[in-house]
Amino acid sequence: MARKTAEDDPLAPVTLAVGQEDLLLDRAVQEVVAAARAADADTDVRDLTPEQLQPGTLAELTSPSLFAERKVVVVRNAQDLSADTIKDVKAYLGSPAEEITLVLVHAGGAKGKGLLDAARKVGAREVACPKMTKPADRLAFVRGEFRAAGRSATPEACQTLVDAIGSDLRELASAVSQLVADVEGTIDEAVVGRYYTGRAEASSFTVADRAVEGRAAEALEALRWSLATGVAPVMITSALAQGVRAIGKLSSARGGRPADLARELGMPPWKIDRVRQQMRGWTPDGVAVALRAVAEADAGVKGGGDDPEYALEKAVVVIARAARSRGR
């Protein structure tokens, strides 16, 4: 999990989020934004790419306001800033504005190291978000996720989850969230085994992705492989529900940048981009039809029907058809 240095105050004038683990970088940013909005619900959040932060832009964003509003300015991929913009940022670091929190998201390494050094020199709060390449690190991450959720999981359960899911931290975090939501009491190896062991290359999320993309044949193939290799049917209905709801949320949201929509809809920015690609063939009526199909499948796999596999296959077909409803 992310390691923090310096004074651990999310509202410190400057926070460095350093590393290449996207999930941890996103969480470091979210922590600052949440703390700012807890202090002031009307906090203005600006989430910028290097192309958007041109020379002079930071000065405009951090200039004094008549209303003394709290503001969070997030700079993504700070290692890619232009030389002139880096000069602006370094100058700002020497005299940060009150009520403003600057978050510099930096990949680390040699590129842009001068900016890192300057931020560290002025005592910036730092959150280390290194890429988790070792199984032991991912195991520690899973244990931390369960602890953060206030739940108990046996060491064997944590190891089994890492073995089944692999190296993707977002999937590991999602799996922990699903287990916490579905299972009461201590989560043990047997429970994790029922949900995840033997997933092979097909997962509940693969089924959902293919279905909402309108690729019925591929979705059915992934579904059958998932069921044959031990994925719990309830996991598949949950993934289908998440996929369809994401389509519905994004299709009814106001237009905007992924970062803005992510805050509005409670999704990470990377998911906004994926759902945008998936929603091209959808209509509001299609979303409604798909949600009904998911509800029927959920009832079918939880004892409301005689054949959970048929209930899932039917839902997948209906969802894939709904994904192609635009223009018909």
Disulfide bonds with the S-S distance in Angstrom:
none
